Amino acid sequence: MKQKTFFGLALLFPYILWVFCVLVVFILSSRELSATWNSVLMPFGIYTFGIVLWFIPYTLLAIGMWVWSRNKSIQAIFKAGLLAPFFLVLLMIVEVIVFSFGTGGFNEMFNNAVTEALALGAFCLVFGYLCVGVVLVLYKFLLSRNMIKEEITLNHELSPSET
């Protein structure tokens, strides 16, 4: 597999993680668990039900990054991947503002939007960097097993005799 193929497929990881979290929540929801286990499993529930909030913004981000990355270097794609959680936070803020219109006066809407945007931004960064970290570990593992081929880039300028 080429590096660009891996990074394109890596954009699907948050959806794969969501399916995993849904299965965990579904299987464990019928069991009586201690308060400690409920606390440990809370992130699974947050991510599972959080799809209501992050699905549209993340889908737009993933499509945008996939289209943008087609003619970019691996280094540029890597940097964009590291910044992706911040891009998602920006899209989530836009989503909060759009859905906050019509919920009362301007001051109330603004105060609610800022509070909601900060809370969602924090969750987006935590879960976003969790996903980025897992993908990076998987990338390094596959690279060490020669399952991903490094793409060679030529960084020298052609001399007049080479043209």
C-alpha positions, 0 to 999 in steps of 0.5 A: 500500500502506498502512503497516500492510500493509507492516509486516505483510508485513515480518514475513515478511522473515526467512523470505524471507532464509532462502530466499535464504540456502538458495539461496546455500548450495545453489549454492555448496556444490558449488564449491571456495571459498577460505578467504576466501570461506568466511569471507565466506559463513559468515553465510549458512550460520549463518542457513540452519541457524539456522532449526532454532533460530529458526523456532518462536520467531520464528513465535510472535513474528511471529504475536503482533506481527501480532495485537497490531498490528491496532489500534495506531498506526503509531508503536507498531508502529514502536517494537515493530519496533525492539524485536522482536530483543530480544523474539526473544532472550527467546523464544530463552532460553525455548526454550533453557531448555525444551530444556535440561531433562532433560540432566543435573543442575540446575547443569549444565543452568543453566550450559549454558543460560546459555552457549547463551542468551548465544550465541544471544542475540548471533546473534539480535540481529545477524541481527534488527537486520540484518533490521530494517535491511533492512526500514527501508531498503526502507520508506524507499525505497518511501515516497520512491517514494510506493508506501506511503501514510502513514496520517494520524492525528488528534491533536486532541480534539473540541470539544463542538460537533464531537461 
